[in-house]
Amino acid sequence: MLDIKFIRENPELVKIAVQNKNEKADVDALLHHDEERRTLIFRVEELKQQRNQNSKEVSERKRRGEEAGELIENTRLISEEIKAMDEKLAEIEVSVHEQLIRLPNLPHESTPVGKDASDNVEVKRFGQLPEFDFPILNHLELGERLDILDFKRGGKITGSGFPVYKGAGARLERALINFMLDLHIEKHGYTEIFPPFLANGESMFGTGQLPKLQEDMYYIGKDDLYLIPTAEVPVTNLLRDEMLDSADLPVKYTAYSACFRREAGSYGKDTRGFLRVHQFNKVEMVNFVLPETSYSVHEQMLMEATEILELLELPYRVLLLCSGDLSFSAAKCYDIETWSPAEQKWLETSSVSNFEDFQARRANIRFRREQGAKPEFLHTLNGSGLATSRLMVSLLETYQTDEGTVLVPSVLKPYMNGLNVIKRNYHD
């Protein structure tokens, strides 16, 4: 959420940011209601002072035995006017809040201005794209041939977009998750969190999913809870409504979770296999930092995420997102994409975002630089480290052999009980 004082002082800057993010928000209407709110507050305070003065004068007149009926009536009328203004003020404050929460975060000055994903800027590429001297299989064909993935039975159990991992596929998925968690904990200095997979509306609001993304989430009406779209939600909200000391920062959390997304706008897109699913697994990194350090931390988180792909020896590229492709809450974001040899295209496996104080304002996460200092909002960042669904596509297709088997990357072998090759019967 943006600071209303900043909006008052920089209305044109905010309007440009809204436009560059392809969002719809009426900044002028917000400022009109804000001015009306402030005028009412000032008038109510004046009336309350007048009422207090009248009350004192009534007491004095009564003490002196003087008549005070007219003054009492005047005080009663003032009280009625205050009540009416308070009711009007409450309505206006709701309008201001509703308009304020629909304003997106401002893009950072280093975020390129652009309309959509076609204007994103490639800033790094790692590794050589694999070449094969035999006809290759896609991840669905490999999954069926090796009996490690079962999308048909997942559809029977739940519906399309809910995969079943089987045998070596299940073990490979677990190996990826444990490998990534261990790397973040043991090398990158994160504390592991195992969060709930459901969150309340306050949590979804705090990280910016509500109200904008309500249609993209699974909602359990009876309990007023949402299935989390990412571990970012519960992990960031661990510190909601809390005050930290600057000495406590940075706080670095990593968490595995299943993630649930309705993908309400995905009609007509390629939904085969892992290319677009409604449930997937992800390891998340969340940082709570001092404002002046957040952009150096952002670069560090990018390296922490890409190190996983380098250790897996998978080619990747990094995109700096333009303003039009930036999420509602982010000020700056990098996407990390891995290569699908069968699809012949790049697939997003991670987003690493700096939200500055946007989420902290919504979730009321503050800190003090020293005892007695004025509270400030800290900065929050998060990054996928990594999402496994499209990573699994790249891994299976890149490491396939001409025999229709899949080699296990070296860093995952300890997590696969030393298994070197995934065959149809992976115990062979």
One Martini backbone bead per residue (centre of mass of N, CA, C, O) as a GRO file, in nm:
protein
  428
    1MET     BB    1   0.100   0.034   0.019
    2LEU     BB    2   0.056   0.362  -0.003
    3ASP     BB    3   0.139   0.676   0.085
    4ILE     BB    4  -0.071   0.938   0.114
    5LYS     BB    5   0.139   1.163   0.127
    6PHE     BB    6   0.284   1.089  -0.135
    7ILE     BB    7   0.038   1.127  -0.320
    8ARG     BB    8  -0.012   1.427  -0.264
    9GLU     BB    9   0.293   1.512  -0.360
   10ASN     BB   10   0.272   1.275  -0.625
   11PRO     BB   11   0.034   1.242  -0.845
   12GLU     BB   12   0.173   1.212  -1.127
   13LEU     BB   13   0.357   0.975  -1.059
   14VAL     BB   14   0.127   0.778  -0.990
   15LYS     BB   15  -0.022   0.787  -1.261
   16ILE     BB   16   0.213   0.677  -1.430
   17ALA     BB   17   0.242   0.407  -1.277
   18VAL     BB   18  -0.039   0.300  -1.337
   19GLN     BB   19  -0.006   0.305  -1.643
   20ASN     BB   20   0.262   0.128  -1.662
   21LYS     BB   21   0.091  -0.121  -1.513
   22ASN     BB   22  -0.200  -0.154  -1.628
   23GLU     BB   23  -0.384   0.004  -1.439
   24LYS     BB   24  -0.683   0.086  -1.235
   25ALA     BB   25  -0.693   0.427  -1.112
   26ASP     BB   26  -0.829   0.705  -0.915
   27VAL     BB   27  -0.648   0.958  -0.798
   28ASP     BB   28  -0.839   1.202  -0.789
   29ALA     BB   29  -1.061   1.070  -0.616
   30LEU     BB   30  -0.885   1.012  -0.375
   31LEU     BB   31  -0.799   1.310  -0.317
   32HIS     BB   32  -1.084   1.416  -0.277
   33HIS     BB   33  -1.155   1.235  -0.032
   34ASP     BB   34  -0.915   1.319   0.140
   35GLU     BB   35  -0.990   1.618   0.162
   36GLU     BB   36  -1.267   1.573   0.284
   37ARG     BB   37  -1.165   1.426   0.534
   38ARG     BB   38  -0.982   1.655   0.648
   39THR     BB   39  -1.202   1.867   0.672
   40LEU     BB   40  -1.382   1.710   0.870
   41ILE     BB   41  -1.179   1.673   1.095
   42PHE     BB   42  -1.136   1.973   1.148
   43ARG     BB   43  -1.436   2.041   1.209
   44VAL     BB   44  -1.477   1.841   1.444
   45GLU     BB   45  -1.260   1.962   1.629
   46GLU     BB   46  -1.392   2.238   1.653
   47LEU     BB   47  -1.665   2.138   1.775
   48LYS     BB   48  -1.541   2.001   2.025
   49GLN     BB   49  -1.425   2.257   2.145
   50GLN     BB   50  -1.695   2.407   2.164
   51ARG     BB   51  -1.833   2.197   2.346
   52ASN     BB   52  -1.634   2.220   2.582
   53GLN     BB   53  -1.678   2.517   2.635
   54ASN     BB   54  -1.982   2.500   2.688
   55SER     BB   55  -1.968   2.304   2.929
   56LYS     BB   56  -1.810   2.494   3.110
   57GLU     BB   57  -2.016   2.730   3.101
   58VAL     BB   58  -2.253   2.576   3.219
   59SER     BB   59  -2.120   2.515   3.492
   60GLU     BB   60  -2.073   2.810   3.571
   61ARG     BB   61  -2.368   2.904   3.564
   62LYS     BB   62  -2.474   2.703   3.771
   63ARG     BB   63  -2.286   2.798   4.002
   64ARG     BB   64  -2.414   3.102   3.974
   65GLY     BB   65  -2.732   3.069   3.896
   66GLU     BB   66  -2.761   3.068   3.594
   67GLU     BB   67  -2.881   3.074   3.284
   68ALA     BB   68  -2.847   2.779   3.023
   69GLY     BB   69  -3.046   2.681   2.795
   70GLU     BB   70  -2.926   2.790   2.525
   71LEU     BB   71  -2.646   2.654   2.558
   72ILE     BB   72  -2.747   2.364   2.574
   73GLU     BB   73  -2.880   2.358   2.295
   74ASN     BB   74  -2.625   2.426   2.136
   75THR     BB   75  -2.469   2.173   2.231
   76ARG     BB   76  -2.665   1.965   2.114
   77LEU     BB   77  -2.633   2.052   1.818
   78ILE     BB   78  -2.333   1.995   1.802
   79SER     BB   79  -2.351   1.690   1.863
   80GLU     BB   80  -2.521   1.623   1.613
   81GLU     BB   81  -2.313   1.726   1.406
   82ILE     BB   82  -2.087   1.535   1.489
   83LYS     BB   83  -2.235   1.272   1.430
   84ALA     BB   84  -2.284   1.325   1.128
   85MET     BB   85  -1.983   1.361   1.056
   86ASP     BB   86  -1.883   1.083   1.153
   87GLU     BB   87  -2.053   0.924   0.950
   88LYS     BB   88  -1.932   1.057   0.700
   89LEU     BB   89  -1.636   0.987   0.766
   90ALA     BB   90  -1.664   0.681   0.756
   91GLU     BB   91  -1.741   0.669   0.456
   92ILE     BB   92  -1.487   0.809   0.342
   93GLU     BB   93  -1.275   0.614   0.463
   94VAL     BB   94  -1.368   0.376   0.296
   95SER     BB   95  -1.311   0.503   0.020
   96VAL     BB   96  -1.012   0.556   0.060
   97HIS     BB   97  -0.930   0.262   0.115
   98GLU     BB   98  -1.040   0.133  -0.148
   99GLN     BB   99  -0.857   0.310  -0.333
  100LEU     BB  100  -0.576   0.256  -0.207
  101ILE     BB  101  -0.568  -0.072  -0.242
  102ARG     BB  102  -0.574  -0.026  -0.578
  103LEU     BB  103  -0.289   0.066  -0.566
  104PRO     BB  104   0.001   0.026  -0.694
  105ASN     BB  105   0.309  -0.016  -0.708
  106LEU     BB  106   0.600   0.137  -0.771
  107PRO     BB  107   0.826   0.153  -0.994
  108HIS     BB  108   1.136   0.133  -1.029
  109GLU     BB  109   1.378   0.313  -1.195
  110SER     BB  110   1.504   0.025  -1.315
  111THR     BB  111   1.237  -0.019  -1.449
  112PRO     BB  112   1.117  -0.084  -1.737
  113VAL     BB  113   0.924   0.050  -1.982
  114GLY     BB  114   0.617  -0.136  -2.055
  115LYS     BB  115   0.345  -0.336  -2.166
  116ASP     BB  116   0.488  -0.628  -2.181
  117ALA     BB  117   0.673  -0.917  -2.213
  118SER     BB  118   0.814  -0.806  -2.479
  119ASP     BB  119   0.972  -0.575  -2.281
  120ASN     BB  120   1.162  -0.749  -2.167
  121VAL     BB  121   1.495  -0.795  -2.015
  122GLU     BB  122   1.784  -0.943  -2.089
  123VAL     BB  123   2.064  -1.002  -1.839
  124LYS     BB  124   2.099  -1.329  -1.856
  125ARG     BB  125   2.312  -1.621  -1.942
  126PHE     BB  126   2.320  -1.987  -1.897
  127GLY     BB  127   2.453  -2.194  -2.089
  128GLN     BB  128   2.386  -2.459  -2.305
  129LEU     BB  129   2.195  -2.574  -2.533
  130PRO     BB  130   2.073  -2.867  -2.596
  131GLU     BB  131   2.182  -3.151  -2.789
  132PHE     BB  132   2.057  -3.400  -3.025
  133ASP     BB  133   2.095  -3.743  -3.191
  134PHE     BB  134   1.781  -3.775  -3.117
  135PRO     BB  135   1.465  -3.834  -3.062
  136ILE     BB  136   1.267  -3.654  -2.855
  137LEU     BB  137   1.102  -3.619  -2.549
  138ASN     BB  138   0.864  -3.525  -2.357
  139HIS     BB  139   0.757  -3.512  -2.034
  140LEU     BB  140   0.505  -3.686  -2.083
  141GLU     BB  141   0.640  -3.923  -2.230
  142LEU     BB  142   0.842  -3.987  -2.008
  143GLY     BB  143   0.640  -4.029  -1.774
  144GLU     BB  144   0.496  -4.270  -1.911
  145ARG     BB  145   0.735  -4.457  -1.982
  146LEU     BB  146   0.847  -4.451  -1.665
  147ASP     BB  147   0.618  -4.426  -1.451
  148ILE     BB  148   0.620  -4.107  -1.291
  149LEU     BB  149   0.355  -3.993  -1.431
  150ASP     BB  150  -0.010  -3.893  -1.356
  151PHE     BB  151  -0.261  -3.711  -1.506
  152LYS     BB  152  -0.513  -3.884  -1.533
  153ARG     BB  153  -0.552  -3.958  -1.228
  154GLY     BB  154  -0.554  -3.670  -1.131
  155GLY     BB  155  -0.817  -3.602  -1.285
  156LYS     BB  156  -0.993  -3.813  -1.139
  157ILE     BB  157  -0.957  -3.701  -0.848
  158THR     BB  158  -0.991  -3.376  -0.938
  159GLY     BB  159  -0.841  -3.266  -1.212
  160SER     BB  160  -0.712  -3.062  -1.409
  161GLY     BB  161  -0.385  -2.977  -1.289
  162PHE     BB  162  -0.336  -3.258  -1.106
  163PRO     BB  163  -0.069  -3.418  -1.019
  164VAL     BB  164   0.107  -3.737  -1.032
  165TYR     BB  165   0.351  -3.893  -0.849
  166LYS     BB  166   0.581  -4.169  -0.927
  167GLY     BB  167   0.814  -4.310  -0.775
  168ALA     BB  168   1.078  -4.156  -0.909
  169GLY     BB  169   0.912  -3.895  -0.932
  170ALA     BB  170   0.863  -3.853  -0.630
  171ARG     BB  171   1.163  -3.860  -0.549
  172LEU     BB  172   1.257  -3.625  -0.729
  173GLU     BB  173   1.082  -3.410  -0.604
  174ARG     BB  174   1.195  -3.443  -0.316
  175ALA     BB  175   1.490  -3.388  -0.391
  176LEU     BB  176   1.456  -3.098  -0.485
  177ILE     BB  177   1.343  -2.980  -0.226
  178ASN     BB  178   1.576  -3.066  -0.031
  179PHE     BB  179   1.808  -2.936  -0.183
  180MET     BB  180   1.705  -2.641  -0.167
  181LEU     BB  181   1.675  -2.616   0.135
  182ASP     BB  182   1.967  -2.687   0.214
  183LEU     BB  183   2.103  -2.455   0.063
  184HIS     BB  184   1.957  -2.218   0.208
  185ILE     BB  185   2.039  -2.302   0.497
  186GLU     BB  186   2.359  -2.380   0.480
  187LYS     BB  187   2.453  -2.129   0.278
  188HIS     BB  188   2.227  -1.873   0.292
  189GLY     BB  189   2.089  -1.838   0.593
  190TYR     BB  190   1.822  -1.983   0.645
  191THR     BB  191   1.504  -2.026   0.787
  192GLU     BB  192   1.289  -2.273   0.846
  193ILE     BB  193   0.954  -2.315   0.717
  194PHE     BB  194   0.629  -2.471   0.807
  195PRO     BB  195   0.341  -2.392   0.672
  196PRO     BB  196   0.044  -2.320   0.606
  197PHE     BB  197  -0.199  -2.382   0.327
  198LEU     BB  198  -0.370  -2.169   0.479
  199ALA     BB  199  -0.550  -1.847   0.461
  200ASN     BB  200  -0.648  -1.548   0.544
  201GLY     BB  201  -0.752  -1.240   0.444
  202GLU     BB  202  -0.532  -1.074   0.591
  203SER     BB  203  -0.296  -1.217   0.453
  204MET     BB  204  -0.375  -1.162   0.156
  205PHE     BB  205  -0.361  -0.857   0.191
  206GLY     BB  206  -0.068  -0.815   0.292
  207THR     BB  207   0.058  -0.935   0.000
  208GLY     BB  208  -0.174  -0.850  -0.242
  209GLN     BB  209  -0.406  -1.050  -0.336
  210LEU     BB  210  -0.591  -0.855  -0.190
  211PRO     BB  211  -0.840  -0.801  -0.421
  212LYS     BB  212  -0.729  -0.863  -0.716
  213LEU     BB  213  -0.682  -1.213  -0.691
  214GLN     BB  214  -0.946  -1.370  -0.609
  215GLU     BB  215  -1.009  -1.542  -0.881
  216ASP     BB  216  -0.720  -1.714  -0.851
  217MET     BB  217  -0.845  -1.846  -0.593
  218TYR     BB  218  -0.900  -2.071  -0.342
  219TYR     BB  219  -1.218  -2.096  -0.170
  220ILE     BB  220  -1.343  -2.133   0.174
  221GLY     BB  221  -1.639  -2.030   0.284
  222LYS     BB  222  -1.701  -2.174   0.557
  223ASP     BB  223  -1.394  -2.064   0.670
  224ASP     BB  224  -1.258  -1.819   0.537
  225LEU     BB  225  -1.043  -1.954   0.325
  226TYR     BB  226  -0.721  -1.994   0.163
  227LEU     BB  227  -0.538  -2.119  -0.074
  228ILE     BB  228  -0.219  -2.104  -0.135
  229PRO     BB  229  -0.013  -1.962  -0.398
  230THR     BB  230   0.215  -1.914  -0.171
  231ALA     BB  231   0.452  -1.893   0.087
  232GLU     BB  232   0.459  -1.586   0.107
  233VAL     BB  233   0.207  -1.547   0.277
  234PRO     BB  234   0.266  -1.689   0.555
  235VAL     BB  235   0.559  -1.584   0.596
  236THR     BB  236   0.509  -1.278   0.594
  237ASN     BB  237   0.271  -1.303   0.822
  238LEU     BB  238   0.438  -1.369   1.074
  239LEU     BB  239   0.495  -1.031   1.109
  240ARG     BB  240   0.231  -0.928   1.158
  241ASP     BB  241   0.198  -0.666   1.374
  242GLU     BB  242   0.511  -0.605   1.410
  243MET     BB  243   0.804  -0.517   1.614
  244LEU     BB  244   1.129  -0.437   1.529
  245ASP     BB  245   1.465  -0.452   1.541
  246SER     BB  246   1.737  -0.370   1.361
  247ALA     BB  247   1.909  -0.611   1.482
  248ASP     BB  248   1.708  -0.836   1.348
  249LEU     BB  249   1.827  -0.747   1.079
  250PRO     BB  250   1.784  -0.978   0.886
  251VAL     BB  251   1.513  -1.184   0.771
  252LYS     BB  252   1.540  -1.543   0.684
  253TYR     BB  253   1.314  -1.732   0.486
  254THR     BB  254   1.225  -2.078   0.428
  255ALA     BB  255   0.983  -2.264   0.211
  256TYR     BB  256   0.767  -2.521   0.183
  257SER     BB  257   0.500  -2.564  -0.071
  258ALA     BB  258   0.203  -2.583  -0.172
  259CYS     BB  259   0.032  -2.465  -0.472
  260PHE     BB  260  -0.269  -2.259  -0.552
  261ARG     BB  261  -0.423  -2.218  -0.886
  262ARG     BB  262  -0.680  -2.135  -1.101
  263GLU     BB  263  -0.628  -1.981  -1.362
  264ALA     BB  264  -0.869  -1.796  -1.485
  265GLY     BB  265  -0.687  -1.678  -1.753
  266SER     BB  266  -0.602  -1.971  -1.921
  267TYR     BB  267  -0.763  -1.971  -2.161
  268GLY     BB  268  -0.592  -2.115  -2.444
  269LYS     BB  269  -0.358  -2.223  -2.310
  270ASP     BB  270  -0.092  -2.414  -2.239
  271THR     BB  271  -0.184  -2.727  -2.044
  272ARG     BB  272   0.036  -2.927  -2.058
  273GLY     BB  273   0.101  -3.065  -1.792
  274PHE     BB  274   0.342  -2.846  -1.642
  275LEU     BB  275   0.277  -2.572  -1.792
  276ARG     BB  276  -0.025  -2.582  -1.640
  277VAL     BB  277  -0.116  -2.563  -1.301
  278HIS     BB  278  -0.300  -2.586  -0.982
  279GLN     BB  279  -0.066  -2.773  -0.860
  280PHE     BB  280   0.237  -2.702  -0.674
  281ASN     BB  281   0.582  -2.686  -0.604
  282LYS     BB  282   0.767  -2.483  -0.351
  283VAL     BB  283   1.048  -2.279  -0.288
  284GLU     BB  284   1.086  -2.017  -0.052
  285MET     BB  285   1.193  -1.671  -0.030
  286VAL     BB  286   1.222  -1.450   0.264
  287ASN     BB  287   1.271  -1.093   0.321
  288PHE     BB  288   1.370  -0.879   0.599
  289VAL     BB  289   1.458  -0.530   0.564
  290LEU     BB  290   1.631  -0.268   0.523
  291PRO     BB  291   1.574  -0.023   0.302
  292GLU     BB  292   1.887   0.033   0.215
  293THR     BB  293   1.923  -0.301   0.135
  294SER     BB  294   1.714  -0.425  -0.076
  295TYR     BB  295   1.877  -0.419  -0.356
  296SER     BB  296   2.112  -0.601  -0.268
  297VAL     BB  297   1.931  -0.839  -0.182
  298HIS     BB  298   1.802  -0.889  -0.454
  299GLU     BB  299   2.064  -0.983  -0.593
  300GLN     BB  300   2.123  -1.214  -0.396
  301MET     BB  301   1.862  -1.379  -0.451
  302LEU     BB  302   1.922  -1.433  -0.745
  303MET     BB  303   2.176  -1.604  -0.688
  304GLU     BB  304   2.035  -1.818  -0.508
  305ALA     BB  305   1.851  -1.924  -0.737
  306THR     BB  306   2.062  -1.978  -0.974
  307GLU     BB  307   2.246  -2.185  -0.830
  308ILE     BB  308   2.062  -2.427  -0.865
  309LEU     BB  309   2.092  -2.445  -1.180
  310GLU     BB  310   2.399  -2.474  -1.183
  311LEU     BB  311   2.406  -2.740  -1.016
  312LEU     BB  312   2.207  -2.882  -1.235
  313GLU     BB  313   2.296  -2.801  -1.523
  314LEU     BB  314   2.097  -2.562  -1.625
  315PRO     BB  315   1.977  -2.363  -1.842
  316TYR     BB  316   1.949  -1.995  -1.831
  317ARG     BB  317   1.743  -1.699  -1.779
  318VAL     BB  318   1.727  -1.338  -1.725
  319LEU     BB  319   1.458  -1.118  -1.641
  320LEU     BB  320   1.359  -0.786  -1.670
  321LEU     BB  321   1.083  -0.642  -1.580
  322CYS     BB  322   0.840  -0.462  -1.686
  323SER     BB  323   0.584  -0.266  -1.591
  324GLY     BB  324   0.352  -0.437  -1.749
  325ASP     BB  325   0.469  -0.725  -1.597
  326LEU     BB  326   0.423  -0.634  -1.321
  327SER     BB  327   0.323  -0.670  -1.028
  328PHE     BB  328   0.125  -0.510  -0.808
  329SER     BB  329   0.355  -0.515  -0.556
  330ALA     BB  330   0.597  -0.458  -0.730
  331ALA     BB  331   0.904  -0.275  -0.811
  332LYS     BB  332   1.085  -0.538  -0.871
  333CYS     BB  333   1.173  -0.796  -1.130
  334TYR     BB  334   1.281  -1.131  -1.166
  335ASP     BB  335   1.312  -1.376  -1.416
  336ILE     BB  336   1.342  -1.732  -1.431
  337GLU     BB  337   1.455  -1.942  -1.705
  338THR     BB  338   1.400  -2.249  -1.861
  339TRP     BB  339   1.471  -2.510  -2.084
  340SER     BB  340   1.274  -2.663  -2.348
  341PRO     BB  341   1.348  -2.892  -2.583
  342ALA     BB  342   1.058  -2.972  -2.684
  343GLU     BB  343   0.929  -2.674  -2.693
  344GLN     BB  344   1.136  -2.448  -2.760
  345LYS     BB  345   1.139  -2.295  -2.465
  346TRP     BB  346   1.085  -2.078  -2.214
  347LEU     BB  347   1.053  -2.130  -1.850
  348GLU     BB  348   0.915  -2.041  -1.566
  349THR     BB  349   1.075  -2.078  -1.219
  350SER     BB  350   1.109  -1.764  -1.132
  351SER     BB  351   1.057  -1.500  -0.884
  352VAL     BB  352   1.222  -1.183  -0.799
  353SER     BB  353   1.113  -0.959  -0.538
  354ASN     BB  354   1.055  -0.608  -0.474
  355PHE     BB  355   0.833  -0.425  -0.235
  356GLU     BB  356   0.937  -0.281  -0.022
  357ASP     BB  357   0.673  -0.120   0.176
  358PHE     BB  358   0.399  -0.235   0.069
  359GLN     BB  359   0.348  -0.485   0.253
  360ALA     BB  360   0.416  -0.358   0.531
  361ARG     BB  361   0.171  -0.168   0.532
  362ARG     BB  362  -0.051  -0.385   0.508
  363ALA     BB  363   0.089  -0.567   0.760
  364ASN     BB  364   0.235  -0.405   0.979
  365ILE     BB  365   0.569  -0.390   0.941
  366ARG     BB  366   0.810  -0.297   1.186
  367PHE     BB  367   1.076  -0.065   1.297
  368ARG     BB  368   1.363   0.014   1.506
  369ARG     BB  369   1.674   0.165   1.524
  370GLU     BB  370   1.597   0.256   1.821
  371GLN     BB  371   1.530   0.335   2.121
  372GLY     BB  372   1.250   0.555   2.069
  373ALA     BB  373   1.210   0.545   1.785
  374LYS     BB  374   1.066   0.578   1.499
  375PRO     BB  375   0.866   0.404   1.320
  376GLU     BB  376   0.921   0.169   1.049
  377PHE     BB  377   0.911   0.042   0.734
  378LEU     BB  378   0.997  -0.228   0.595
  379HIS     BB  379   1.138  -0.462   0.371
  380THR     BB  380   1.021  -0.685   0.112
  381LEU     BB  381   1.112  -1.018  -0.007
  382ASN     BB  382   1.083  -1.253  -0.291
  383GLY     BB  383   1.152  -1.607  -0.391
  384SER     BB  384   1.197  -1.855  -0.602
  385GLY     BB  385   1.383  -2.168  -0.472
  386LEU     BB  386   1.197  -2.340  -0.646
  387ALA     BB  387   0.991  -2.424  -0.891
  388THR     BB  388   0.913  -2.761  -1.002
  389SER     BB  389   0.744  -2.802  -1.257
  390ARG     BB  390   0.923  -2.668  -1.490
  391LEU     BB  391   1.182  -2.793  -1.390
  392MET     BB  392   1.099  -3.083  -1.462
  393VAL     BB  393   1.089  -3.043  -1.761
  394SER     BB  394   1.389  -2.967  -1.805
  395LEU     BB  395   1.518  -3.211  -1.668
  396LEU     BB  396   1.399  -3.449  -1.829
  397GLU     BB  397   1.473  -3.342  -2.118
  398THR     BB  398   1.785  -3.292  -2.075
  399TYR     BB  399   1.844  -3.599  -1.931
  400GLN     BB  400   1.792  -3.761  -2.167
  401THR     BB  401   1.798  -4.060  -2.355
  402ASP     BB  402   1.806  -4.291  -2.622
  403GLU     BB  403   1.647  -4.503  -2.413
  404GLY     BB  404   1.430  -4.328  -2.232
  405THR     BB  405   1.593  -4.216  -2.010
  406VAL     BB  406   1.712  -4.064  -1.691
  407LEU     BB  407   1.935  -3.866  -1.563
  408VAL     BB  408   2.097  -3.789  -1.265
  409PRO     BB  409   2.191  -3.538  -1.107
  410SER     BB  410   2.454  -3.512  -0.903
  411VAL     BB  411   2.315  -3.341  -0.661
  412LEU     BB  412   2.071  -3.570  -0.635
  413LYS     BB  413   2.185  -3.853  -0.558
  414PRO     BB  414   2.175  -3.840  -0.241
  415TYR     BB  415   1.844  -3.813  -0.267
  416MET     BB  416   1.846  -4.108  -0.450
  417ASN     BB  417   2.031  -4.332  -0.334
  418GLY     BB  418   2.243  -4.318  -0.592
  419LEU     BB  419   2.090  -4.276  -0.839
  420ASN     BB  420   2.153  -4.252  -1.198
  421VAL     BB  421   1.891  -4.393  -1.334
  422ILE     BB  422   1.579  -4.358  -1.489
  423LYS     BB  423   1.349  -4.607  -1.498
  424ARG     BB  424   1.073  -4.780  -1.498
  425ASN     BB  425   1.239  -4.947  -1.281
  426TYR     BB  426   1.414  -4.778  -1.037
  427HIS     BB  427   1.537  -5.043  -0.882
  428ASP     BB  428   1.734  -5.154  -1.116
   0.00000   0.00000   0.00000
